[in-house]
Amino acid sequence: MIPTLALAAAAALVLPLPAHATIVDTNPQDGATITSVPAAFTVTASEDVLAIDGSTSNVILITDQAGLYYGDGCTSAQGPTLSTTAALGEAGLYTMRYGLVSADGHPIEGVVTFAWQPGPDAVEVPGTAGAPVCGAAAPTPSASPSAEPSASPEPSASASAEPSTTSEPPSSSTAPSTPPTGGDDEGGLSPFAWIGIGLALVAGVVGVLVATLRGRRGRDAGSDDGGTDAP
């Protein structure tokens, strides 16, 4: 009995223990630079991936250097490979974090870092601030520097109004407040005409006075001559 137990113990020491599953490949590989988005981001283990409906143990999350998430959070297990799809945003460093459970029940986690250098025709998508959950409504994308600028505000009515095609006539206040004094062209007599009329009247009066004085002197002289001839 004792020799049998000894042989069993020796055999247990000699026989190798079953090894846990390991990761044998990823796409993209750690440290790689990609210029196009792969058809699927994948993680391949040395054993089949344990796929259980409704389980959240198998996950692949992709983030950029700002911490924004890309993809819908859904994964697919096919044999030893776990995969997901995602579109990427701006060029830069990205991280692919994964976690899976192999068929032997052993969980495996890891991180892959890669550089994204898209071509000129690549379409960038905005990332999300929260981690995506498969089957849930997509969270609102976060604003990024590459987002299109917001529309400029509409100009105010006073600024956008077209200038008037007609101008207002000048104010009547600019006209003289009183009309000019009357002149020859307005039908009245000029000051010079009135002066001439005055001088003519004065000359007439003087002439009448002179004639009157001469007549009186003549009569006086005649009366004197008649008085001296009498006896």
MDAnalysis code that builds the backbone (N, CA, C; Angstrom):
import MDAnalysis as mda
import numpy as np

u = mda.Universe.empty(693, n_residues=231, atom_resindex=np.repeat(np.arange(231), 3), trajectory=True)
u.add_TopologyAttr("name", ["N", "CA", "C"] * 231)
u.add_TopologyAttr("resid", np.arange(1, 232))
u.add_TopologyAttr("resname", ["MET", "ILE", "PRO", "THR", "LEU", "ALA", "LEU", "ALA", "ALA", "ALA", "ALA", "ALA", "LEU", "VAL", "LEU", "PRO", "LEU", "PRO", "ALA", "HIS", "ALA", "THR", "ILE", "VAL", "ASP", "THR", "ASN", "PRO", "GLN", "ASP", "GLY", "ALA", "THR", "ILE", "THR", "SER", "VAL", "PRO", "ALA", "ALA", "PHE", "THR", "VAL", "THR", "ALA", "SER", "GLU", "ASP", "VAL", "LEU", "ALA", "ILE", "ASP", "GLY", "SER", "THR", "SER", "ASN", "VAL", "ILE", "LEU", "ILE", "THR", "ASP", "GLN", "ALA", "GLY", "LEU", "TYR", "TYR", "GLY", "ASP", "GLY", "CYS", "THR", "SER", "ALA", "GLN", "GLY", "PRO", "THR", "LEU", "SER", "THR", "THR", "ALA", "ALA", "LEU", "GLY", "GLU", "ALA", "GLY", "LEU", "TYR", "THR", "MET", "ARG", "TYR", "GLY", "LEU", "VAL", "SER", "ALA", "ASP", "GLY", "HIS", "PRO", "ILE", "GLU", "GLY", "VAL", "VAL", "THR", "PHE", "ALA", "TRP", "GLN", "PRO", "GLY", "PRO", "ASP", "ALA", "VAL", "GLU", "VAL", "PRO", "GLY", "THR", "ALA", "GLY", "ALA", "PRO", "VAL", "CYS", "GLY", "ALA", "ALA", "ALA", "PRO", "THR", "PRO", "SER", "ALA", "SER", "PRO", "SER", "ALA", "GLU", "PRO", "SER", "ALA", "SER", "PRO", "GLU", "PRO", "SER", "ALA", "SER", "ALA", "SER", "ALA", "GLU", "PRO", "SER", "THR", "THR", "SER", "GLU", "PRO", "PRO", "SER", "SER", "SER", "THR", "ALA", "PRO", "SER", "THR", "PRO", "PRO", "THR", "GLY", "GLY", "ASP", "ASP", "GLU", "GLY", "GLY", "LEU", "SER", "PRO", "PHE", "ALA", "TRP", "ILE", "GLY", "ILE", "GLY", "LEU", "ALA", "LEU", "VAL", "ALA", "GLY", "VAL", "VAL", "GLY", "VAL", "LEU", "VAL", "ALA", "THR", "LEU", "ARG", "GLY", "ARG", "ARG", "GLY", "ARG", "ASP", "ALA", "GLY", "SER", "ASP", "ASP", "GLY", "GLY", "THR", "ASP", "ALA", "PRO"])
u.atoms.positions = np.array([
    [0.821, -1.194, 0.000],
    [0.000, 0.000, 0.000],
    [0.856, 1.245, 0.000],
    [1.881, 1.220, 0.854],
    [2.754, 2.392, 0.939],
    [3.489, 2.614, -0.363],
    [4.069, 1.525, -0.991],
    [4.735, 1.760, -2.285],
    [3.795, 2.328, -3.332],
    [2.549, 1.936, -3.328],
    [1.589, 2.450, -4.323],
    [1.357, 3.940, -4.138],
    [1.202, 4.371, -2.907],
    [1.012, 5.803, -2.638],
    [2.234, 6.604, -3.024],
    [3.402, 6.020, -2.814],
    [4.635, 6.718, -3.165],
    [4.735, 6.901, -4.659],
    [4.368, 5.859, -5.415],
    [4.408, 5.971, -6.875],
    [3.408, 7.017, -7.376],
    [2.236, 7.059, -6.771],
    [1.227, 8.042, -7.181],
    [1.710, 9.452, -6.909],
    [2.368, 9.669, -5.771],
    [2.881, 11.004, -5.455],
    [3.980, 11.399, -6.406],
    [4.832, 10.453, -6.768],
    [5.915, 10.749, -7.709],
    [5.356, 11.083, -9.072],
    [4.326, 10.372, -9.503],
    [3.717, 10.641, -10.807],
    [3.085, 12.025, -10.831],
    [2.493, 12.429, -9.721],
    [1.878, 13.753, -9.664],
    [2.913, 14.849, -9.782],
    [4.091, 14.600, -9.254],
    [5.148, 15.602, -9.362],
    [5.717, 15.668, -10.768],
    [5.744, 14.543, -11.467],
    [6.341, 14.488, -12.807],
    [5.386, 15.022, -13.856],
    [4.095, 14.676, -13.797],
    [3.134, 15.100, -14.816],
    [2.932, 16.624, -14.770],
    [2.944, 17.344, -15.941],
    [2.763, 18.810, -15.949],
    [1.326, 19.181, -15.599],
    [1.192, 20.283, -14.872],
    [-0.128, 20.792, -14.547],
    [-0.729, 21.461, -15.777],
    [-2.053, 21.442, -15.951],
    [-2.669, 22.081, -17.106],
    [-2.407, 23.582, -17.078],
    [-1.921, 24.158, -18.209],
    [-1.584, 25.584, -18.289],
    [-2.830, 26.397, -18.564],
    [-2.847, 27.667, -18.066],
    [-3.943, 28.585, -18.357],
    [-3.787, 29.136, -19.771],
    [-4.909, 29.600, -20.331],
    [-4.882, 30.158, -21.681],
    [-4.132, 31.488, -21.677],
    [-3.522, 31.816, -22.802],
    [-2.789, 33.068, -22.976],
    [-3.216, 33.725, -24.288],
    [-2.851, 34.965, -24.461],
    [-3.137, 35.688, -25.699],
    [-1.984, 35.442, -26.667],
    [-2.351, 35.018, -27.861],
    [-1.330, 34.704, -28.856],
    [-1.284, 35.727, -29.995],
    [-2.337, 36.555, -30.157],
    [-2.331, 37.526, -31.257],
    [-3.393, 38.603, -31.005],
    [-3.119, 39.800, -31.531],
    [-4.098, 40.895, -31.499],
    [-4.040, 41.644, -32.825],
    [-5.114, 42.297, -33.158],
    [-5.165, 43.145, -34.359],
    [-5.898, 44.448, -33.993],
    [-5.131, 45.549, -33.986],
    [-3.707, 45.691, -34.326],
    [-2.810, 45.185, -33.202],
    [-1.559, 44.999, -33.538],
    [-0.615, 44.541, -32.537],
    [-0.109, 45.720, -31.711],
    [0.396, 45.400, -30.541],
    [0.869, 46.440, -29.636],
    [2.031, 47.214, -30.268],
    [1.925, 48.568, -30.279],
    [2.969, 49.410, -30.846],
    [2.872, 49.617, -32.342],
    [1.861, 49.051, -32.989],
    [1.738, 49.172, -34.444],
    [1.185, 50.544, -34.824],
    [1.401, 50.913, -36.089],
    [0.820, 52.124, -36.673],
    [-0.073, 51.702, -37.824],
    [-1.335, 52.102, -37.784],
    [-2.276, 51.724, -38.836],
    [-2.725, 52.978, -39.583],
    [-2.947, 52.829, -40.877],
    [-3.409, 53.939, -41.722],
    [-4.830, 53.724, -42.225],
    [-5.399, 52.570, -41.931],
    [-6.793, 52.293, -42.280],
    [-7.419, 51.508, -41.136],
    [-8.714, 51.708, -40.947],
    [-9.413, 51.020, -39.860],
    [-9.571, 49.546, -40.219],
    [-9.146, 48.642, -39.352],
    [-9.298, 47.214, -39.659],
    [-10.764, 46.801, -39.713],
    [-11.036, 45.739, -40.448],
    [-12.410, 45.233, -40.527],
    [-12.920, 44.826, -39.157],
    [-12.016, 44.389, -38.273],
    [-12.384, 44.025, -36.903],
    [-11.160, 44.172, -36.014],
    [-11.393, 44.640, -34.807],
    [-10.352, 44.652, -33.784],
    [-10.467, 43.321, -33.043],
    [-9.387, 42.554, -33.003],
    [-9.477, 41.178, -32.504],
    [-8.436, 40.887, -31.428],
    [-8.793, 39.909, -30.588],
    [-7.889, 39.348, -29.585],
    [-8.021, 37.833, -29.690],
    [-6.906, 37.145, -29.890],
    [-6.932, 35.685, -30.071],
    [-6.195, 35.012, -28.920],
    [-6.869, 34.059, -28.267],
    [-6.284, 33.335, -27.134],
    [-5.782, 31.965, -27.579],
    [-5.064, 31.305, -26.675],
    [-4.548, 29.961, -26.971],
    [-5.634, 28.906, -26.818],
    [-6.774, 29.261, -26.248],
    [-7.910, 28.367, -26.116],
    [-9.164, 29.105, -26.577],
    [-10.226, 28.356, -26.773],
    [-11.484, 28.975, -27.175],
    [-11.966, 29.946, -26.102],
    [-12.632, 30.968, -26.586],
    [-13.212, 31.955, -25.674],
    [-14.559, 31.425, -25.197],
    [-14.805, 31.528, -23.900],
    [-16.056, 31.059, -23.335],
    [-17.133, 32.115, -23.603],
    [-18.077, 31.749, -24.472],
    [-19.136, 32.689, -24.845],
    [-20.412, 32.316, -24.113],
    [-20.894, 33.211, -23.286],
    [-22.122, 33.001, -22.528],
    [-23.058, 34.159, -22.841],
    [-24.259, 33.827, -23.293],
    [-25.226, 34.874, -23.638],
    [-25.529, 35.754, -22.428],
    [-25.484, 37.062, -22.645],
    [-25.776, 38.007, -21.574],
    [-24.608, 38.287, -20.663],
    [-23.476, 37.611, -20.872],
    [-22.319, 37.822, -20.015],
    [-21.559, 39.070, -20.457],
    [-21.022, 39.796, -19.492],
    [-20.215, 40.988, -19.786],
    [-18.731, 40.740, -19.516],
    [-18.367, 39.485, -19.423],
    [-16.968, 39.158, -19.130],
    [-16.077, 39.309, -20.349],
    [-16.639, 39.219, -21.549],
    [-15.862, 39.379, -22.777],
    [-16.080, 40.797, -23.317],
    [-15.042, 41.589, -23.327],
    [-15.191, 42.991, -23.705],
    [-13.932, 43.501, -24.395],
    [-14.136, 44.392, -25.351],
    [-13.045, 45.129, -25.999],
    [-13.472, 46.596, -26.049],
    [-12.665, 47.466, -25.461],
    [-12.949, 48.897, -25.435],
    [-11.796, 49.657, -26.078],
    [-12.139, 50.583, -26.968],
    [-11.132, 51.364, -27.696],
    [-11.297, 52.830, -27.315],
    [-10.210, 53.455, -26.889],
    [-10.228, 54.865, -26.493],
    [-9.070, 55.604, -27.151],
    [-9.260, 56.929, -27.306],
    [-8.162, 57.745, -27.826],
    [-7.390, 58.348, -26.660],
    [-6.399, 59.193, -26.975],
    [-5.548, 59.738, -25.922],
    [-6.278, 60.752, -25.041],
    [-7.459, 61.212, -25.490],
    [-8.278, 62.108, -24.672],
    [-9.247, 61.342, -23.781],
    [-9.274, 60.004, -23.893],
    [-10.166, 59.200, -23.075],
    [-11.543, 58.994, -23.661],
    [-11.773, 59.381, -24.920],
    [-13.072, 59.184, -25.561],
    [-13.166, 57.773, -26.129],
    [-14.382, 57.224, -26.102],
    [-14.608, 55.843, -26.522],
    [-15.116, 55.786, -27.960],
    [-14.794, 54.657, -28.628],
    [-15.226, 54.422, -30.008],
    [-15.776, 53.003, -30.111],
    [-16.801, 52.835, -30.961],
    [-17.435, 51.532, -31.107],
    [-18.742, 51.469, -30.333],
    [-19.463, 50.330, -30.508],
    [-20.764, 50.178, -29.852],
    [-20.730, 49.270, -28.635],
    [-19.552, 48.747, -28.287],
    [-19.428, 47.902, -27.105],
    [-19.792, 46.445, -27.316],
    [-20.242, 46.076, -28.514],
    [-20.615, 44.678, -28.785],
    [-19.389, 43.872, -29.218],
    [-19.300, 42.632, -28.759],
    [-18.211, 41.732, -29.136],
    [-18.784, 40.419, -29.656],
    [-17.951, 39.696, -30.394],
    [-18.347, 38.391, -30.941],
    [-17.221, 37.399, -30.686],
    [-17.568, 36.231, -30.148],
    [-16.579, 35.189, -29.866],
    [-16.718, 34.074, -30.887],
    [-15.647, 33.806, -31.609],
    [-15.592, 32.725, -32.595],
    [-14.354, 31.884, -32.315],
    [-14.561, 30.736, -31.668],
    [-13.415, 29.899, -31.306],
    [-12.534, 30.651, -30.319],
    [-11.244, 30.769, -30.601],
    [-10.338, 31.439, -29.665],
    [-10.264, 32.956, -29.859],
    [-11.070, 33.499, -30.799],
    [-10.951, 34.924, -31.153],
    [-12.165, 35.717, -30.679],
    [-11.870, 36.814, -30.008],
    [-12.887, 37.780, -29.598],
    [-12.698, 39.032, -30.456],
    [-13.788, 39.548, -31.033],
    [-13.654, 40.672, -31.970],
    [-14.745, 41.710, -31.738],
    [-14.475, 42.914, -32.239],
    [-15.431, 44.018, -32.235],
    [-15.115, 44.930, -33.406],
    [-16.039, 45.801, -33.737],
    [-15.830, 46.772, -34.816],
    [-15.958, 48.182, -34.241],
    [-15.232, 49.104, -34.868],
    [-15.283, 50.496, -34.417],
    [-14.684, 51.392, -35.480],
    [-15.233, 52.585, -35.589],
    [-14.630, 53.638, -36.407],
    [-13.822, 54.537, -35.481],
    [-12.799, 55.177, -36.021],
    [-11.902, 55.988, -35.206],
    [-12.067, 57.472, -35.512],
    [-11.531, 58.277, -34.631],
    [-11.625, 59.730, -34.785],
    [-10.360, 60.335, -35.351],
    [-9.824, 61.326, -34.660],
    [-8.645, 62.033, -35.136],
    [-7.406, 61.149, -35.046],
    [-6.389, 61.540, -35.788],
    [-5.114, 60.836, -35.730],
    [-4.512, 60.976, -34.336],
    [-3.773, 59.952, -33.921],
    [-3.141, 59.988, -32.607],
    [-3.005, 58.593, -32.034],
    [-2.673, 58.527, -30.745],
    [-2.507, 57.248, -30.064],
    [-3.854, 56.739, -29.556],
    [-4.072, 55.450, -29.730],
    [-5.299, 54.793, -29.273],
    [-4.934, 53.591, -28.402],
    [-5.884, 53.213, -27.550],
    [-5.686, 52.078, -26.652],
    [-6.836, 51.097, -26.815],
    [-6.504, 49.811, -26.928],
    [-7.504, 48.742, -26.991],
    [-7.373, 47.905, -25.715],
    [-8.353, 48.038, -24.829],
    [-8.374, 47.250, -23.595],
    [-9.324, 46.070, -23.785],
    [-8.892, 44.903, -23.361],
    [-9.717, 43.710, -23.562],
    [-9.766, 42.886, -22.282],
    [-10.838, 42.117, -22.197],
    [-10.990, 41.143, -21.128],
    [-11.834, 39.987, -21.648],
    [-11.416, 38.770, -21.374],
    [-12.156, 37.594, -21.851],
    [-11.969, 36.436, -20.870],
    [-12.809, 35.434, -21.049],
    [-12.719, 34.225, -20.237],
    [-12.532, 33.053, -21.187],
    [-11.470, 32.294, -20.967],
    [-11.205, 31.144, -21.832],
    [-12.069, 29.958, -21.410],
    [-12.039, 28.918, -22.231],
    [-12.897, 27.756, -21.988],
    [-12.609, 27.082, -20.657],
    [-11.388, 27.246, -20.144],
    [-11.069, 26.623, -18.859],
    [-11.497, 27.486, -17.680],
    [-12.189, 28.608, -17.996],
    [-12.681, 29.477, -16.938],
    [-11.668, 30.499, -16.456],
    [-10.545, 30.614, -17.133],
    [-9.507, 31.540, -16.694],
    [-9.714, 32.909, -17.339],
    [-9.841, 33.998, -16.571],
    [-9.989, 35.337, -17.158],
    [-8.640, 35.892, -17.602],
    [-8.686, 36.596, -18.710],
    [-7.467, 37.214, -19.250],
    [-7.772, 38.682, -19.556],
    [-6.884, 39.554, -19.142],
    [-7.023, 40.980, -19.422],
    [-5.714, 41.507, -20.000],
    [-5.825, 42.597, -20.776],
    [-4.622, 43.165, -21.361],
    [-4.906, 44.497, -22.038],
    [-3.831, 45.151, -22.476],
    [-3.917, 46.462, -23.130],
    [-3.008, 46.465, -24.345],
    [-3.534, 46.991, -25.449],
    [-2.764, 47.156, -26.687],
    [-2.804, 48.635, -27.063],
    [-1.635, 49.196, -27.324],
    [-1.547, 50.598, -27.744],
    [-1.090, 50.656, -29.194],
    [-1.775, 51.484, -29.996],
    [-1.397, 51.611, -31.412],
    [-1.588, 53.060, -31.847],
    [-0.940, 53.404, -32.951],
    [-1.034, 54.764, -33.509],
    [-1.954, 54.756, -34.719],
    [-2.788, 55.774, -34.797],
    [-3.740, 55.910, -35.912],
    [-3.328, 57.109, -36.755],
    [-2.952, 56.832, -38.015],
    [-2.560, 57.875, -38.966],
    [-3.419, 57.730, -40.223],
    [-4.594, 58.337, -40.221],
    [-5.510, 58.167, -41.355],
    [-5.033, 58.919, -42.585],
    [-5.480, 58.464, -43.750],
    [-5.194, 59.142, -45.000],
    [-6.080, 60.360, -45.180],
    [-5.843, 61.121, -46.253],
    [-6.628, 62.351, -46.463],
    [-8.105, 62.094, -46.708],
    [-8.464, 60.904, -47.155],
    [-9.867, 60.603, -47.455],
    [-10.582, 59.907, -46.301],
    [-9.901, 59.718, -45.186],
    [-10.520, 59.013, -44.061],
    [-11.620, 59.865, -43.439],
    [-12.663, 59.189, -42.985],
    [-13.791, 59.860, -42.334],
    [-13.634, 59.713, -40.829],
    [-13.504, 60.825, -40.132],
    [-13.357, 60.804, -38.684],
    [-14.727, 60.847, -38.009],
    [-14.858, 60.102, -36.916],
    [-16.113, 60.091, -36.162],
    [-15.837, 60.615, -34.758],
    [-16.809, 61.248, -34.123],
    [-16.600, 61.732, -32.756],
    [-16.677, 60.602, -31.745],
    [-15.872, 60.697, -30.694],
    [-15.920, 59.718, -29.626],
    [-16.956, 60.100, -28.584],
    [-17.172, 59.203, -27.624],
    [-18.137, 59.452, -26.550],
    [-17.415, 59.448, -25.210],
    [-17.965, 60.225, -24.263],
    [-17.318, 60.341, -22.957],
    [-17.510, 59.089, -22.106],
    [-18.616, 58.384, -22.308],
    [-18.887, 57.187, -21.520],
    [-18.623, 55.915, -22.309],
    [-18.306, 54.846, -21.587],
    [-18.060, 53.559, -22.234],
    [-19.341, 53.041, -22.873],
    [-19.277, 52.558, -24.118],
    [-20.478, 52.048, -24.775],
    [-20.920, 50.724, -24.160],
    [-22.243, 50.501, -24.198],
    [-22.825, 49.252, -23.710],
    [-23.581, 48.623, -24.864],
    [-23.259, 47.376, -25.177],
    [-23.875, 46.706, -26.318],
    [-25.396, 46.651, -26.161],
    [-26.111, 47.088, -27.194],
    [-27.558, 47.067, -27.182],
    [-28.192, 48.305, -26.601],
    [-27.417, 49.151, -25.934],
    [-27.969, 50.378, -25.352],
    [-27.896, 51.500, -26.373],
    [-28.702, 52.531, -26.143],
    [-28.682, 53.684, -27.038],
    [-27.307, 54.324, -27.004],
    [-26.843, 54.725, -28.170],
    [-25.519, 55.330, -28.263],
    [-25.498, 56.640, -27.491],
    [-24.476, 56.851, -26.650],
    [-24.387, 58.119, -25.915],
    [-24.095, 59.279, -26.847],
    [-24.368, 60.474, -26.375],
    [-24.147, 61.673, -27.189],
    [-22.662, 61.868, -27.431],
    [-22.252, 62.052, -28.698],
    [-20.826, 62.273, -28.974],
    [-20.326, 63.527, -28.277],
    [-19.072, 63.469, -27.831],
    [-18.464, 64.629, -27.189],
    [-17.893, 65.558, -28.234],
    [-17.863, 66.876, -27.888],
    [-17.292, 67.863, -28.811],
    [-15.805, 67.621, -28.923],
    [-15.266, 67.751, -30.125],
    [-13.846, 67.572, -30.383],
    [-13.334, 68.753, -31.168],
    [-11.999, 69.000, -31.168],
    [-11.472, 70.142, -31.921],
    [-11.776, 70.103, -33.392],
    [-12.008, 68.886, -33.948],
    [-12.247, 68.783, -35.381],
    [-13.701, 69.013, -35.743],
    [-14.552, 69.173, -34.727],
    [-15.969, 69.380, -35.019],
    [-16.158, 70.667, -35.783],
    [-17.167, 70.674, -36.644],
    [-17.412, 71.858, -37.444],
    [-17.849, 73.000, -36.541],
    [-17.394, 74.203, -36.846],
    [-17.803, 75.335, -36.009],
    [-19.286, 75.567, -36.096],
    [-19.828, 76.089, -35.025],
    [-21.256, 76.370, -35.022],
    [-21.582, 77.478, -35.987],
    [-22.857, 77.471, -36.404],
    [-23.276, 78.490, -37.357],
    [-23.175, 79.856, -36.732],
    [-22.724, 80.793, -37.542],
    [-22.622, 82.154, -37.040],
    [-24.000, 82.709, -36.790],
    [-24.133, 83.583, -35.766],
    [-25.457, 84.146, -35.468],
    [-25.974, 84.989, -36.603],
    [-27.301, 84.976, -36.727],
    [-27.931, 85.779, -37.760],
    [-27.758, 87.251, -37.446],
    [-27.450, 88.070, -38.456],
    [-27.325, 89.506, -38.194],
    [-28.653, 90.093, -37.772],
    [-28.595, 91.122, -36.949],
    [-29.816, 91.767, -36.483],
    [-30.503, 92.477, -37.623],
    [-31.800, 92.779, -37.399],
    [-32.591, 93.405, -38.456],
    [-32.013, 94.753, -38.839],
    [-31.493, 95.499, -37.824],
    [-30.948, 96.820, -38.129],
    [-29.665, 96.720, -38.924],
    [-28.855, 95.641, -38.673],
    [-27.596, 95.516, -39.390],
    [-27.795, 94.977, -40.784],
    [-28.806, 94.081, -40.978],
    [-29.001, 93.451, -42.267],
    [-29.899, 94.246, -43.188],
    [-30.566, 95.267, -42.677],
    [-31.485, 96.034, -43.524],
    [-30.715, 96.730, -44.626],
    [-31.272, 96.686, -45.858],
    [-30.620, 97.331, -46.974],
    [-30.808, 98.833, -46.871],
    [-29.793, 99.597, -47.314],
    [-29.945, 101.054, -47.245],
    [-31.044, 101.530, -48.163],
    [-31.713, 102.599, -47.801],
    [-32.807, 103.151, -48.601],
    [-32.281, 103.707, -49.900],
    [-33.046, 103.479, -50.980],
    [-32.624, 103.941, -52.301],
    [-32.927, 105.405, -52.520],
    [-33.728, 106.014, -51.654],
    [-34.046, 107.435, -51.799],
    [-33.590, 108.167, -50.560],
    [-33.199, 109.394, -50.724],
    [-32.751, 110.191, -49.598],
    [-33.797, 111.230, -49.260],
    [-33.870, 111.563, -47.992],
    [-34.836, 112.549, -47.539],
    [-34.412, 113.935, -47.996],
    [-35.367, 114.799, -48.396],
    [-34.991, 116.170, -48.789],
    [-34.452, 116.916, -47.596],
    [-33.628, 117.922, -47.845],
    [-33.067, 118.673, -46.719],
    [-34.157, 119.346, -45.924],
    [-33.894, 119.518, -44.666],
    [-34.879, 120.128, -43.771],
    [-35.167, 121.555, -44.189],
    [-36.457, 121.941, -44.047],
    [-36.854, 123.293, -44.434],
    [-36.264, 124.334, -43.508],
    [-35.685, 123.878, -42.377],
    [-35.112, 124.840, -41.442],
    [-33.870, 125.502, -41.985],
    [-33.290, 124.899, -43.067],
    [-32.098, 125.495, -43.642],
    [-32.420, 126.700, -44.493],
    [-33.710, 126.905, -44.868],
    [-34.082, 128.057, -45.690],
    [-34.081, 129.313, -44.840],
    [-33.862, 130.486, -45.439],
    [-33.862, 131.739, -44.660],
    [-35.186, 131.908, -43.939],
    [-35.122, 132.388, -42.700],
    [-36.335, 132.551, -41.899],
    [-37.199, 133.695, -42.384],
    [-36.609, 134.744, -43.016],
    [-37.379, 135.894, -43.520],
    [-36.991, 136.165, -44.944],
    [-37.926, 136.565, -45.792],
    [-37.588, 136.872, -47.182],
    [-36.760, 138.128, -47.253],
    [-35.984, 138.301, -48.318],
    [-35.164, 139.501, -48.476],
    [-36.050, 140.712, -48.633],
    [-35.463, 141.881, -48.312],
    [-36.206, 143.140, -48.436],
    [-36.539, 143.408, -49.872],
    [-37.627, 144.160, -50.070],
    [-38.103, 144.420, -51.422],
    [-37.119, 145.250, -52.215],
    [-37.064, 145.058, -53.522],
    [-36.174, 145.767, -54.430],
    [-36.937, 146.178, -55.647],
    [-36.217, 146.656, -56.650],
    [-36.838, 147.087, -57.893],
    [-37.556, 145.964, -58.576],
    [-36.985, 144.740, -58.439],
    [-37.594, 143.626, -59.146],
    [-38.847, 143.143, -58.470],
    [-39.229, 143.698, -57.302],
    [-40.429, 143.259, -56.615],
    [-41.569, 144.257, -56.795],
    [-41.413, 145.269, -57.638],
    [-42.506, 146.212, -57.917],
    [-42.491, 147.445, -57.040],
    [-41.659, 147.594, -56.002],
    [-41.604, 148.766, -55.137],
    [-40.558, 149.764, -55.608],
    [-40.595, 151.010, -55.068],
    [-39.615, 152.041, -55.430],
    [-38.382, 151.892, -54.577],
    [-37.238, 152.129, -55.226],
    [-35.986, 152.049, -54.508],
    [-35.771, 153.301, -53.678],
    [-34.899, 153.269, -52.699],
    [-34.615, 154.467, -51.893],
    [-34.157, 155.653, -52.731],
    [-33.392, 155.396, -53.807],
    [-32.920, 156.493, -54.665],
    [-34.085, 157.198, -55.351],
    [-35.106, 156.433, -55.735],
    [-36.274, 157.068, -56.376],
    [-36.973, 158.005, -55.404],
    [-37.113, 157.532, -54.141],
    [-37.753, 158.412, -53.146],
    [-36.936, 159.675, -52.889],
    [-35.610, 159.590, -52.897],
    [-34.757, 160.776, -52.710],
    [-34.962, 161.762, -53.859],
    [-35.034, 161.211, -55.100],
    [-35.251, 162.089, -56.263],
    [-36.579, 162.828, -56.185],
    [-37.611, 162.072, -55.775],
    [-38.938, 162.709, -55.654],
    [-38.903, 163.815, -54.605],
    [-38.225, 163.564, -53.484],
    [-38.139, 164.580, -52.432],
    [-37.428, 165.842, -52.907],
    [-36.320, 165.651, -53.634],
    [-35.582, 166.809, -54.145],
    [-36.434, 167.614, -55.115],
    [-37.205, 166.906, -55.966],
    [-38.060, 167.618, -56.933],
    [-39.114, 168.457, -56.218],
    [-39.687, 167.889, -55.171],
    [-40.692, 168.636, -54.417],
    [-40.078, 169.875, -53.769],
    [-38.883, 169.707, -53.198],
    [-38.213, 170.846, -52.567],
    [-37.908, 171.931, -53.593],
    [-37.432, 171.510, -54.786],
    [-37.116, 172.491, -55.840],
    [-38.371, 173.240, -56.282],
    [-39.502, 172.533, -56.372],
    [-40.748, 173.181, -56.767],
    [-41.178, 174.236, -55.762],
    [-41.076, 173.862, -54.492],
    [-41.467, 174.807, -53.432],
    [-40.572, 176.039, -53.469],
    [-39.257, 175.807, -53.649],
    [-38.321, 176.937, -53.716],
    [-38.652, 177.837, -54.899],
    [-38.979, 177.214, -56.058],
    [-39.319, 178.006, -57.250],
    [-40.552, 178.875, -57.028],
    [-41.539, 178.276, -56.373],
    [-42.765, 179.041, -56.100],
    [-42.458, 180.222, -55.193],
    [-41.642, 180.007, -54.172],
    [-41.296, 181.082, -53.251],
    [-40.532, 182.193, -53.952],
    [-39.594, 181.811, -54.820],
    [-38.803, 182.818, -55.551],
    [-39.710, 183.655, -56.448],
    [-40.616, 182.990, -57.168],
    [-41.520, 183.727, -58.071],
    [-42.426, 184.673, -57.289],
    [-42.868, 184.208, -56.158],
    [-43.744, 185.059, -55.331],
    [-43.005, 186.299, -54.858],
    [-41.771, 186.094, -54.415],
    [-40.983, 187.224, -53.933],
    [-40.706, 188.213, -55.055],
    [-40.414, 187.759, -56.253],
    [-40.132, 188.647, -57.375],
    [-41.386, 189.447, -57.756],
    [-42.526, 188.810, -57.756],
    [-43.760, 189.527, -58.091],
    [-44.060, 190.629, -57.082],
    [-43.819, 190.308, -55.848],
    [-44.093, 191.293, -54.801],
    [-43.139, 192.480, -54.944],
    [-41.896, 192.235, -55.251],
    [-40.938, 193.331, -55.408],
    [-41.314, 194.192, -56.609],
    [-41.786, 193.578, -57.667],
    [-42.165, 194.340, -58.857],
    [-43.324, 195.285, -58.554],
    [-44.282, 194.825, -57.820],
    [-45.415, 195.654, -57.496],
    [-45.008, 196.799, -56.588],
    [-44.102, 196.504, -55.680],
    [-43.634, 197.556, -54.775],
    [-42.886, 198.639, -55.547],
    [-42.090, 198.253, -56.530],
    [-41.324, 199.230, -57.308],
    [-42.258, 200.098, -58.137],
    [-43.298, 199.547, -58.703],
    [-44.240, 200.299, -59.519],
    [-44.987, 201.343, -58.696],
    [-45.336, 201.001, -57.544],
    [-46.056, 201.940, -56.692],
    [-45.170, 203.102, -56.281],
    [-43.885, 202.846, -56.135],
    [-42.955, 203.911, -55.758],
    [-42.804, 204.903, -56.907],
    [-42.696, 204.469, -58.183],
    [-42.524, 205.361, -59.330],
    [-43.767, 206.248, -59.510],
    [-44.903, 205.770, -59.341],
    [-46.133, 206.552, -59.507],
    [-46.229, 207.657, -58.474],
    [-45.705, 207.498, -57.373],
    [-45.803, 208.465, -56.305],
    [-44.888, 209.658, -56.547],
    [-43.772, 209.543, -57.194],
    [-42.814, 210.623, -57.421],
    [-43.232, 211.507, -58.566],
    [-43.996, 211.078, -59.599],
    [-44.389, 211.890, -60.748],
    [-45.548, 212.825, -60.409],
    [-46.231, 212.707, -59.375],
    [-47.391, 213.573, -59.073],
    [-46.918, 214.984, -58.716],
    [-47.713, 216.147, -59.096],
    [-47.321, 217.538, -58.816],
    [-47.325, 217.801, -57.335],
])
